[in-house]
Amino acid sequence: MPAAISPERPKNGIVKFTNCRLVKGNDLMEEDLWFSSVSGKILQSQETFYDYQATPDEIVDLGGRIVSPGFIDVQINGAFGFDFSVVSEGISMYTKGLHEVNRGLIRTGVTSYLPTITSQRPEIYHMALPLLGPPGNKRNVEDGAESLGAHCEGPFISPTKNGIHTLEVLQHVKRGFTDFEDCYGAKNLQRSPNNARPNVRMVTAAPEIGNVLAAIPELVRRDILFSIGHTEATFEEASRAVDAGATMVTHLFNAMKPLHHRNPGVFGILGKTPRHKRPYFGVICDGFHLHPTTVKIAWNAHPEGLILVTDAMKYVGLPDGVYDWTNGERITKAGGLLTLEGSDRIAGSSVTLIECISNFLMWTGASIPEAIKAVTSTPAKLLGLVREKGSLRPGADADFVVIREVVDGDASTKLLVDEVWKFGVRAC
């Protein structure tokens, strides 16, 4: 009589990372990590193994590499030839380009982000913003990086701190929140019927312009973050914006009054007393926007608030040259430096977030976990997503970056993206 054939154990979608170092708080912990490719969530390994008698379908030996939560970029204007502010070729082409940039971004370690639209005419916002909102319950790894809602940078900014934003499209707020509705489209500032967040997740504006200050409480009430940026605001004006609900500063030091010993300007609100909530702030570590020591000063002033951003333009991944930009202007790309043609004005960056992390490590003396916090748990806290994003705690989304350390000839540590996992499935 032939031996009985044991039925094959049904697949449960459980994966275990082993022989790895996990980014947890300010430490690198030598632990295994269990997660589900079915639910797309991180699992409690002890409970899964002992209480439910479950074993992994797949065990992945990472050879001692680092596992980080997926990176979050809260300010990125485009990449790989696609610009979130350009819809001139029509909605279908825009949707196609958006899909391609999402698939490109995830290869850089960015698993979720805020697609940023610079100062534009209202009709551009009305067309683009419905396509840039969060995907809701859609969880498909093939879609690449995930939008968490759009970041509208302008057009309610100071004409003297406009950077490369076209002056002709800037607006002066007269009526308060109503002007924001008219510009961005009222529906884009509302929660959807299923209570999902609005298509607009964050707004950058200058609090001293017209009646901007009066609009902040209503934006915050709708779960839209207000960020101070492109501004001539004094310390007092910036403080009033924070008291009204502002929780972020857009690319600190760039496009704002410099620190002065008798008026510290926007930078001063990083040192407000404990009874005042200090805002988060974005920093562009591309080697052009800020001096390395300036980055170190900002980090030392408020380490828990620092968020690394790329402020990347569509020229990431493109060869050097002169390219058309929005509103009929052109941008010159020379290596990682982008400038408005015919001027020395910096026009965003062409850097990736992993490069920003490596620069931050070299310039500040921060540990690897401290640097990684600035693109994971800190932006997750800003966005109110600490249960879902930015950590390796059980129940969070299984979005991971597998990182390799390389020591350069000058003994500095450089980090490289080896693998990216989204919702528990390897994306690249």
N, C-alpha and C positions, 0 to 999 in steps of 0.2 A: 504494500500500500504506500503510495507516494506521500512524502511529508507535506503537511499542511503549509500553504503559502500565506505568510502574514500579510494582511492588507497594508498598503502603503499609508503611512501617517499623513493625514490631510495637512495641506499647507496652511500656516497661520499668519504668514507675512512678517514674522518677527525676525529682526536682524540684530546682530550683536557686533559692535566694534570692540576689538581687544588689542592689547599691546599698543596703547595710545595714551596721550596726555590731554586731559579735558580742561578747557578754560572755565574755571568756576571762581567768580569773584576776582580776587587779586592773585589767585594761585593757579598753577598747573598741576592737576591731580592725576596720578596714574590709576585710572579706573576703567572698567568696561562701561560701555554705553549701549543700552537696549532701546530699540524703537520699532515701530510698526509701519510697514509700507502700505498697509490697508487703511489705517486711520490717519496716517501721516503725522503721528504724535510720538513724543518720547515716552518711554515706559518706565515704571518703577521696577527695576530689575528684581529686587528681592521678592516683591509681591507676585510678579509674573512667574518666577521660577518656583517658589515655595507654595504659594496659595493656589495658583491656577495650574501648577504642574506643567507649565509650558516651556518648551525649549526652542531655541532659534532655528529657523529654516536655513539661515545663512550666518556664518561667522566670518568677519572680515578682519584680518590681521593687518594693522596699519604700520607696523614696523617702527613704533616709537614716535610717529608723527603727531602733530597737534591737531585736536578737533576743536574748532570754534563754532559758535552759533553763526548762522548766515549773516552776512554783512547787510547793513541798512544805510542807504545814502539818502539824506533828506534834502539834498540840493544837487540836481543833475539836469542839465538842459538838453542833453541828447548824447548820442554816441554812434560810432560806426556808420556815419553818414546820415543819420536821422536826427531831426530837430523837432522837439515837441511843440515849438512855436510856429511851425510852418504847415499850413493845410492847403496851400495853393493848388496842389495836384488833385484835390478831391478827397472825400471821406474814405473811399475804398483803398486808395493808395496810402493814405495816412494809417489806416488800420493795418495794412500789410507791413508798412515800415515799423510801426509800433511792435508788431509781433517779432520782427527780425531783431530789433534792438533789445527786446526782452531776452531773446535767445542768446544774444551776444553778451549782454550784461552778466548773465548767470555764470558765464565762463570766467569772469573776473572775480567771483566770490560774492557778488551782490545778489541776494535772493529776494530782497524787497526794497522799495525805494519810493520817493516822491518825485514823479516827473514834473519838472519845473518849466513854467512858461514865463518868459520875460515880458516886459511892458509891450502891450499890443493894443490894437483897436478892439472894441467890444466884440465885433463879429468873429474875430479869431477865437476868443475865449468861448463864445457861444457854440462854435463848431467843435472845438477840441476837447473841452472839459468833460462832456458826457462820455468820451472815449477813454479818459484817463482816470476815471473813478476806480475805487476798489472793486475786485471781481466778485465779492460776496462769497457764496458757498462753492464757487468753482475752484477746484483744486487739482489742476492737471500739470504734472511736471514738464510736459512737452511745451507748455506756454512760456517757460523760462522764468525770469524774474517777475515778481508780483508787485503791481502798483498798490500803494496804500492810500492813494488819493493824491490829487495834484497840489503842487506848490505854486501859487501865483505870486511872482516876484515883480511887483509894480501893478499898474502904472501910477499908483498913488505914492510917488517918491519925490524927493527933492530934485529940482532941475539943476542944482549946483553939485549934486552928488550922484548923477545919473550913470556914471561909468560909460558903458557902451549902449545904454538904453536910449532909444531915439527920443529926442525932446518933443517932437511933434505929437507923440501919442500919450504923453504924460497927462494926468488929470489932477485937478484941484478939487478936493472934497468940500462940498458946500452943505449937503443935507445929512451927512453922516452915513449910516448903514445903507440907506436907499441908494446912494451912489455906487456902493459895492454891488448891490443887486443888479443895477442897470448895466454895470460894466461886465460882470462875470455871468449874469443870468441868474434869476432868482432860484430856479430849480437846482442849480449847481451848488447852492448854499443851503439846501434843505436835505434832511434825512429822507431816504427812500421809504416806500410803504412798509418794507420788512425791517425798518429801523436801522438799516445800514448807514454808515457815516456818509456825509455829503461827498460829492465829487471833489470839492475843494477841501483839502486837509489843512493847508497852512497858507497864510497871506503875509507877504513882506510889504511893509509900508513905512513911511516916515511919519512919526506921530505928531510932528510940528506942522504938517501941511494941512491947512484948512481945518476941517472938522473931523479929521481922522480919529482923534482921541475918543470922540463920542461913539464911534462905531465899534470899538474894541469889545465892550461888554456883550453886545449882541452877537458878534462873531464867536466869542468864547462860549456863549450860551448854546450855540448851535454845534459845539464840539469842533470848531475851527480854530487852529492855533494862530496867534498873532505874533509875528516876528518883527523886530525893529531893524530897519536896514535902509541903505541908500538915503542917508539922513544927515541933516545939520543939527540934530537935537543936542541940546545941552544936557548936562547931568540931571538937572531938575526936570526937563521935559521927558527924558528917558525914564526917570523915576516915576513920573505920573503915568506913563504908559504901562509900566510894570504893575503899579497899583490898580490900574484899570483892567489888568488881565493878561498883558503880554508875557510870554514865557520863553521867548527865544530871541537871539540876536543873529541876524544873517551875516555871514562871513565877517566876523569881528575884525576891526581895524580897517577893512577895505570899504571904500565909499561911505565914510563917516568922518566926523571931526576927529583929529588926532588927540591923544592924551595931552592935556595941558596941566601944569602944576596948580593953576588956580581954578580950572574947570576940567575935571577928568572926562567929561563927555559920556558917551555911551559906555565906554570901558569902566567907568566908575561904578556902574550898577552891579558889577561883579563883586564889589566889595561892600555892598550894603549890609547893614546890621542884621543879626539873626532873625529879628522879628519881621524883616522884609524878605520875601522869597526871591532869591537870586535866580536870574534866568539861565537857561541853557544858551550855548553859543556855538556857532559853526566856525571852523578854522580850516583854511585851505593850505595843506602842507605839500605844495607842488614845487617849492624852491624859488618861486617867482613872486607870489602874492605877499609873502611875509618873510622877514628875516628869521632864521632859526631861533635866535634869542627872544624875539617877540612871541613866538609860539610857546617857548618855555615860560615866559612871564605870565602869559594868559593861563597856562595850565596850572602854574603854582598859585595863581589868584583864586581859581575855582575849579579844581580838578574834577569834581563830580558833575560839572556842567559842560565840559568840553566834548564836542562832537566833531569828528573829522568828516569833512564833506569834500567832494571832488570839484563841484561847480563845473563839471565837465561839459564841453560842447560836442557837437556832432563830429568834430575832427579827431576825436579819439580813434586811433587805428587807421587814420588816413595819412598819406605821405605829405611831406612839407609842400607848401605852396600858398597861393592866394585863392580864397573861396568866397562865394557869395554868402551873405548872411541875410537876416530879415530886414525889412524896411529899406531895401536897396543898398545897404552898406556891405563892405567886404572885410574879411579877416585874413591876416597873414599868420601862417603856421610855420614856426621854425623850431623843430624839435618839440619840446614840451611847452614852449612859449607861444601864446596866442595874443596878438595885438590888433587893434582896429587899424585898417590900412591907412598909411599916411600919418600915423601918430604913434606915441609910445604907451597909449592906454591899454592896460591888460584886458583881454576879452575872454574871461573865463579860463578854463584850463583844459588840458588834454591828458590828464593823469588818471590812473585807476586808483581805487580805494586801497588796494594792497600796497601800492607804491606810497600812498600817503602814510600808511601805518609804518612802513619801513623808515620813512623820513622822520616821523615822529619819534620812533625809537632812538634814532641816531642823534636827534637834536635835543631831546629832553632828558635822556637817561631813564625813561620809564621802563618798567618791566613789560614783557610781552603781554601778559594778561591785562595790565593797565592800558596799554595801547589798543588792544582788541576791544576793551569795554567801550572805547570812544566810537566804535562803529557797530556795537551790538546792544549791550544792556542800556547804555546811556540814551541813544536815540529811541529805544523801545520805551523808556520811562517818559521821555518827552511826548511821545505819541500815545501814551496810555495803553501800551500793548505788552506790559511786562508778563502777562500770563501766556501770551502767544508767541512773542518774538524775543530775540536777543539773549536767550539763556538756554542752558542744557538741563533745566529742571523738568521732572516728569509732568506731562500734560502740555508742554510747549510744542510748537510745530517742530517737526523733525527736519529742520533746515540747517545744514552743516557745511562748513568749509574745512577741508583737510589741508593742513599747512605744513610746508617743509621749510626748515631753517637753513640758511646758507650764510657762512661767514666770509665777507669780502676781504680783499687784500689789506684794507685798512683796519681790520679786526671788527668792523661794524656788522651787526646782524641784519640780514635781509630776509624777508619772508616771501615765499612763493606759494601760489595756489596750485595744489596738486589735484584735488577732486572737489566737486560740489554736489551736495545731495539736497533735494527739494522734496518736502512732504514724504521723507523716508525712502525716496528712490534716487539712485545716482543719476544726475543730470549731465555730468561731464567729468 
